[in-house]
Amino acid sequence: GLGYIYKNKGDDMKAMRALEGCLRIRKMKLESDIELADTYQHLGTVHDSIENARKALFCYDKALSIYAECLGEKNETSALVLCRKAGILQSLENDEAALACFSEALQIRSFFHEEEELSVETADIICSQGSIYNRMGNIKKAQSCFETALNMYKTIDGSENLNVAKALHFIAIIFVNRQDNDRAYPCLEEALRLRRTLLGEHHEDTADSCYYIASILFAWRRYREALPCFQTAYDVYLKQRGSLDISVANTLFFIGCIHEIDGNYDEALTCFKSSLLGKKQNLGATNMEYANVIYRLGYVHSQRSEPDLAIYCFRECIAIRELHSTPNKDSQIPIADALVDLGNALAEKEEFNEAYVCYKDALDIYNNHLNREDIAIGDCLRRIGNVHESKNEETTAEGYYERALQIYDCNLILKPNEDEIASLNLDKEYTDLASLLLSLATMRDRLFQLDSAVSLYGRALHLYKTLFGADDLRIATILNNLGNITGRSGSFDKALVLFEESLRIRLLVLGRDHEDIAETLFSMGIVFEKRHEYGAAIKAFSDCVRIRGLIYGEESLEMAEVLISLGSAQGNLHNFAGALRSWDQALYIYQRNELSEDHPLVVTVLDNRAIAERFLAETK
């Protein structure tokens, strides 16, 4: 009796000592009786509650043996003990033995209560069987068990109870694992409603339903709706289970992914680091889930321009994924994805040879496992082209760019609108295509293949405007380049319009003192001079001189380039003295940079000076 009291008060250690004392006395009678079996049963529940599975199973087996001896093989008390034993076996993942216990318990219950087949206890047993079948991969039987239990719960107690929520939750998890989110979502939604109503917002079961609803919303890319659900689950898990529990780590991973998608890289970094600790604590540092977190961590470091940290993360991820790799597609493609990102980080550090190896290895994997027109192959070809371009191997780079563009055009709409991109969830793919178009257009521009360059610039311009709006810096770059092409063709008015819009965007985003501002001002100065608007040209060149002086210094070759053009505009306005000052300053810069007197730039300035001096003498 004392043992039962302590047990009911939750003092398991005192209950265990009292029950063990009782057991010793009863065993001294040297006979098996119901009281001895009851003591074994209750001692088993105490060991079960303190997670001493081995002793609990021993006690339950002794109790079952005595009950069978005293009451026969089929007795109701044995059914209860069998369920408790099955619960322990289930927690130990001894699934076959657990199923056998549950099945035997069901047989005993049906033997005594044929007219009461619909009972909560029976439904509980069937629900537990469903959980075991689910873990064993027998999804059909698992779903059947859960649905049977759900109908029983509803028949017995109606639809507004926690057992209904439990069964709905389990059914939903089956659908989630089948990636049938459309069927899973309404089950989880109803389970969450019941649990919020009956348990409150801060219960762990409520948190579980929140977590799975958020996971579905995340899969549907409804990130803004998913984030508060994940946050609710995280708050409960953290309070109830501690910061290193696997449920906390899992939830933080998804929260970090949403912050990453939104560009909140500081918040994403914090989430991924905490998730990594939890995964390592629970799963070890060679687990695939650990690899997935460190992969996302590497991507965040890349976005934060921390290539060394990104390289470390991607290499760790690849090592783990290769450790678990098999020849099949599902195993190999994630390795290729990480190789591409590793290549990107290496390319950022200008370690192009190593980046090239990563891209080629990734391309080999993609070619082995994907359709030859798959967009991942196109992206890989684009990046290999970037490496060749960085090494001034333009002919080779152009070949890769052209092949990549063919693949992108096979997969994507030629000129999509904003709604089409959003509905297809292809923001990244279209951004990559825009980057490819800009790279190829710039190359064709340098090679004076101007018609092709203009066409490619136009496609890139449309995509960047659709994806990022009219004030994106890449739009300014394209407009500036188009302005240069248009100006070279003699359409100065059109060129000036393009330069003015480029300048507006760059001033808006970069401020007054950036080199890109100076680049546009220099181009505008050239156009003004061609239009014989020498005053406007002098103003543009003078502003460019100021910016380049701040950035490169007063004795830089970049300064000399603008000073020569400034002198030309001043000379065309018959300000020969001003022109001579500009050219003399340019000559001084060339001397400081050790350009010889026969250097073409020096010769050009000296010729200009001679002409200006002659005009100045004639004026006098």
N, C-alpha and C positions, 0 to 999 in steps of 0.2 A: 504493500500500500504506500509506503514512504517513497519507493522508487517511482510509482505512478505520479505521486504529487510533485516530486522534483521534475519529472519529465514534463508534466503539464505546465509547470512554471518556467520551463525552458532551461533549467539548470542541468544540462546533460551529464556533466561529470559526476555530480552528486547522485543523479538518477542511476548512472552506470554502477557506481560503488554499491548503492543500496540493492540493485537488482542482482549484481554478482554475489552479494552476501546471501540474498534470498536463494539464488541458484545453488550455492554450495550446500545450504541446509536441506533443500529439497532433494538434491542428488544423494544425500546421505541416506535417504529412505530406500535407495537401491531398487526403485521401481519407477516406471514411466507412468505419469498421470497428467491430466489436463493442466493442473496448476504448473507443473514443470514446463510443459509445452508453452503455456502462456508467458512464463518468465523468459524462456528463450526468445519468444516472439518479441516481447517488449524490449529485451536487451538488444535484440537485432535492430529495432527501430532507433534506439539510442546510438548504436554504432553507425547506423546509416546517417543519422543527422550530423555526426561529427566526421563523416566521410571516411570511416574505417570500413571499407567495402569488404575486405577479406573476413573480418570478424562478423560483420553483419550477415554475410552469406552463410557462414558457419552456423550462426544462431538460427537463421531461417530454415536451413536444412534440418537441423536437429528438431525444431518445432514441427516441421512438416512430417518428419518420420514418426514422432510421438503422436501427432494428431491422427495419422493414418492407422497407427497401431490401436489407438483408443476409440476413434470415431469411424474408422473405415477410410478407404481410399478417396471416396467422394464426400467431402464435408465442407460446409460454407466457410469455416474458419481457415481451412487450407487455401480456399480460393483467394481470401484476403492476403494471406502470406505469400502465395504465388505471385500476386500482383506486385507486392513490395519487392520480392526477389527479382522479378522481371525488370522493375525500375532500376535496380542496381546494375544488373547485367546490361541494360540498355545504356546506362551512363558509361559503362566500361567498353561499349561497342561490341559486346558479345551478342550479336544480333540474333543468331540462330537459337541460342539458348533462351534469350529473352522472349522471342516469339513462341517457343515451346511452352514457356511458363504462362504467357498470356492466353494461349490457346487452351491449355488445361484449365485455367481459371474460368474461361468462358464456358467450357463443357460442364464444369461443376455447377456454375450458376444456372445454366439452362436446365440441368437435371433437377434442381430444387425449385426453380421459379419459371416454369414453362409459361405460365399465365402472365408473368411480369417481365417478359422479354425486353420491354421498353423501360429501361432504368438508366439513371445517370451513371451508375457504376459500370454497367455494361458498355455504355457509350464511351466512357473514359478508357476502358480497355481497348475498344476498337480504335479509338483515336491514337492511343499509344502504339498499337500495331501499325497504324498508318505511318507514324513517324519512323518506325524501324524499316518498313518497306521502302519509304522514301530514301533513307540513307543507304539502303542496299541497292538502290537504283531500279527497284521494281515500281515504277511510277504508276502503272495502271492499277496495281493492287492498293498502293498508297492512296490514290485519289478515291478509289472505291470505298476504302475504310473511312476516310475523312467525310465523304458525302453521306455515308450511312450514319456516322456519328452525328453529323449536322442535322439530319432529318429527325433522329431520335431526340436530340436536345430540344429542337423546336416543338416536337410533339409533346414532350414531357413538361417543359417549362415555358413555352412560347418563344418568340423571336428576340425578346429584349433581355438577354442574359449573357453572362461572360463565357459560358460554354459555347454558345453560338459564335461569339467573337473569336474564340480559340480555333474552332473548326474552320471558320471562314479564313482566318489567317493562314492556317496550314494549307488549305486548298489554294490560296493565292500564291504561296511560296512554290507550289508545284507548277503553277502557270508561269511564274517568274523564271524558274529554272528551265522551262521549255521556251522561254523568250516569247511567251504569249501574253504580253503586257495588257492587251486590250481586255482579256478575260480576268487577269489578276487584279486590275485596278478597282473595279467595282466591289470585289470581295474585300480588298484591303480598306476601301473607303468605308464600308459598312462596319467592318471590324474596328476601325479607328473610332467611328462614331460611338459605338457601344462602349468601348473602353474609356473614351473621354467622359462619357456620361456616367458610367458606373464606377470607374477607378480614378478619374481625374487626369489632368494633363501631365502630372509629374510621376506617373507610375511606369515601371519598366516595360510592362506589356504595351502600354500606350506608346512608349518610345519605340518599341519594336515595329509596331504598325506604321508609325511616322517614318521610320527609317526606310521601310520597304516602299512606301508610297513615294518618298523622295527619290529612291533609286529608279523607280519607273519614270517619274517626271524628268530625272536626269537623262535617262535613255531616250526620252522624247525631246530632249534639248529644251525643255521648259525650265531653264535654270533659275529664273527669278522665283518661280513657285517652289522649286525643290529646296532652295537655300534655307528658308525658315523652317521647313520640316526637318531637314538635317540638323539645324541648329537646336531645335527642340529636343530631338533624340540625343544629340551630343550633351546638352545640359543635364539631362536625366542620367545618362550613362556615366558621365564624369562624377556626378554626386553619389550615385549608388554603387559604382563599380571601381572607381579610381582611374587615374590618368593613364595607367599602362594597360588597361583592359583592352582586349582585341576589338570590342565593339566601339570603343572610343577611337582607336586607331583607324578603323574602317570608316567611321563617320567623318573624321578629320580629313581623310584622303579625298572624299567627295567634296567636302567644303573647300579644300585647297584647289581642287580641279575647277570649281565654279569661280573662285577668285582669279585663278590663272586665265580662264576664258574671258573674264571681265577686264583683264589687264591689271588687276590689283596684285602685283607680284610680291610685294612685301608681306601681305596677308597670306598669300599662297605659300610662300617660303616658310612662314611660321607653322602653318598647318601641316605641311609635308614633313618638316623636321620632327614635329611631335608624333605624327603618324608613324614615321620611320622607327622611332624609339619603341612604340607599342608593338609594331610588327616584329621587330628584332627580339623583343622580350618574349613574345608569345610563339613566334614561328621560327626564329633563327635568322641569321644573316645570309643564308643561301636559299631561302624560300622564294618562290616565284612572286608572291604578293609583295615581299620586301623589294624585289627587283622592280616591280611596277611603280612603287613609290619613289625609289631612287631615280627611276627614269623621268618621272614628272619633276622631281627636284632638279635634275640636270637641265630640263627644258626651261625651268624658271631661271636658273643661273644664266642660261644663254640669253634670255630676254632681258636680264639685268646687266648684260655685257660683262659677265664674269666667266670667261671661257675656260680658265684653268679648273674652276670648280665644276663647270659643266662637263669637261672632258673626264674628270675623275668619276663623276656620277655615271656617265654613259658607259665608261669602261667597266665599272662595277656591274652595271645592269647587264651588259653583254656577257660578261663572265658567268653570271648566274644563269642567264637564259641558255647559254651554251652548255652549262653543266646539266641542265634538264632537257636538252634538245633531243628531238627525234626527227626522222627524215620527213615527217608530214608537214603540210602547209601551215597548220595552226601553230606549230612549234617554230618554224623557220621565219615566217614573215615578221614577228615581233623582233627577232634578231636583226633582220634587215632594216627595220624602222629605226632601231637604236643606232645601227651603223651609219645611217644617213644623218642622224642628229649629231653623232660624234664627228662625222665629216664636216658638218656645218660649224661646230665649235673650233675644230682645227683650222678651218678656212678663215675664221674670224681672227685667229692668231697668225695668219699668213703662212701656216704650215701646210702648203698646198700639196706637197707630195704625199704626206700622210692622209690628207683629206681625200685625195684621188683614190688611194688604196681602199679607204672605207666605202666610197661611192661605188667603186667597181665591184667590191665584194657584195655590197647590197644589191647591185644590179644583177649579178649572177644569181642570187637567191630569187629575186623577183622574176627573172626570166625562166627559172626552173619551176616556179609554182603559180605564176599568174599568166593571164592572157597577155599576149604581146602588145595589145593596145590598152592595157591597164594604166590608169593615170599615175600610179606609183612609179611605173617605169618611166613615164614622161618626166616626172619630177626629178628622178635620179639622173636622167640624161641632161636635164637642164642644169643641174648642179655640176656635173662633169664638164659641161660647156663653160660654166663660170670659172672652173679651175684652169681650163685651157686659155680662156680669155685673160685671166690674171697673169698668165705666163707669156702673154703676147702671141699665143698660137691661134690667131684669129680664124684661119681657114678651118682648122680642126674644130674650134669652138662653134663656128657657124654650122657645121654639119650636125653637131649634137643638138644645137638650138632648133634647127629645122626639123629633125626627127622628133624632138620633144613637142614642137608645135603641132605636128601632124597628130600626135596622140591626144593632146589636149583638145584639138578641134574635133576628134572622133568622139569625145566624151562630153563636151560642154556646148551649150548654146552659143552661137557666134556673138550675138549682141544682146545679152540678157538684160531685163530690167530688174529693179530692186526686189520686187515681189517674187520673181522667178528664182533669184539667188536665195532668198530667204526660205522659200517653200522647199527648195531642194537641199537646204543645209550645206551649201557648197562654198561658203565664204572663203575658206582657206584655199580651195582649189582655184577659184577665180582670182584670188590675190596672187597666187603663184603664177597663174597664166599671165596676169598683168605684168609681173616682174620679168617673165620670159619675153613678152612682147617688147618691153622697154629695153632689155638687154640686146635683143636682136635688132631693134630699130636703131639704137645707138651705134651698133657695129656697122649697119648698112649706111648710116649717116657718115661715119668716118671713112667708109669706102666710096663715098659719093654716089651710092645707089639711092638717089633721093626719092624717087617715086615709091620704092618699096619702103624706105624709112618713114615717109609721111603716112603711108597706109598703116604701118605697124604702130606708129605713134598714136594715130587716131583710135585704133582699137584699145590700146593701153589707156588712153585718156578716158574713153567711155567707161571702161571697167573701174578705174580709180574713182571717177566721179560717182558711179553707181554704188561702189562699196564704201567710200569714205567721205563723200560730199565734195563740194567745190573748193575747199580750202586746204586740201591735202598737199604736202610739200612735193610729192611725186608728180602731182599735176603741174606745179610750178616748173619742175625740171623739164617736163614734156613741152610745156608752152615755150620755155626758153629755147629749147632745141628747135622747135618748129619755127620760132622767130628767126633763128639763125639761118635755117634753110630758106625761109621765105625772103629774108633780107638778101641772101646771096643770089636769089632769082630775080631781084630787082623790085619786088613788091614791098616797098618800104613802109607804106601806110599800114598794110596788114601786119607786117612784122612788128611795127611799133605797138599795135593793139595787143599782140601776143606778149610782148615784153612788159607792157604796162600791167597786164593781168598777172603775169608771173611775179612781177615786183610787188604787187599788192599782197599776194599770198605770202611771199617770203617775208615781207615786212610784218605782216600779221603774226606769223608763226615764229620768226627768228629774231625780230628786232632790227635796229638800224645798223649794227656793226658786224654783220656776218659776211663771210667771203662770198656766199651765194648772192647776197645783195650786191656786192661789188661786181660779180660776174654779170648780172643783169644790167647794172648801170653801164658797164663797159660796152655791152652789146647795144644798148640804147644809144650810147654816145656815137658809135659807129654809124647807126641808122640816121641819127640826127645830122651827122656830117654829110652822109650821102644825100640827104634831103636839103642840104645847104642851110640847115638851121644851126649855125655854128655857135650861137650863144647857148642854146639848149645842150649842144654837144659838150661845150666847155663845162657847163654845170654838172652834167652826168659824169664826165671824166674827173672833175675836181672832187666830187663826192666819192668816186671810186678810189682816188689817190688817198683820201683821208682814211677810208676803211682799210685799204691794203697796208698803209703805214702803221695802223694800229695792230694789224694781225701779223704782218711779215717783217715789219721794221723798215726804216727809211732807206736802207741800202739793199733792199731785196730786188731780185730780177722782176718780181711781180710788179713792183713800183715802177721800174724802168719801162715796162711794157705800156703802162697807162700814160706815163709822162710823154712818151713818143707821140701817142695819139692826141694827148692834150696839146702838145706843141703844134701838131698839124692843124687842129681846130683854131688855135690862136693865130697861126700864120694865115689861114684862110680869112680871118677877120682883120688881117693886116696888122695884128698886134705882134710884130716881128720880135720886139724886145722880149715880150712874154714867152714867145715860142723858143727863143734862144735860151732863156732861163730854164725852161722845161727840158730842152734837149741837153743843155749842159749838165743838168742834174742827172739825166739818164746816162750821159757819158761817164760821169763820176761813179755812178753805180756800177757800170760795166768795168771800169778800171778796178774798183774795189773787189769785184768778183773775178778779176784776172782774165777778162776777155781781151784777146789781142787786137791790134789796130786793123788787121785784115779780116776780123770776124764780120760776117754779113750784117749783124745788127749794128755794130760800131760803124761800118761803112755807110749804112743807110742814114744813121744819125749825122755823120759828118757831111754827107751830101746835102741833107736837109738844112744843116747849119749854113753851108756855103750859099745855098739859094736864098735863105733868110737874110744873111749878111749883105748879099748883093741888093735885094729889095730894100733893105734898111738904108743902105748907102745911097741908092737912087732917090729914096724918099727925102733924105737929108739934102 
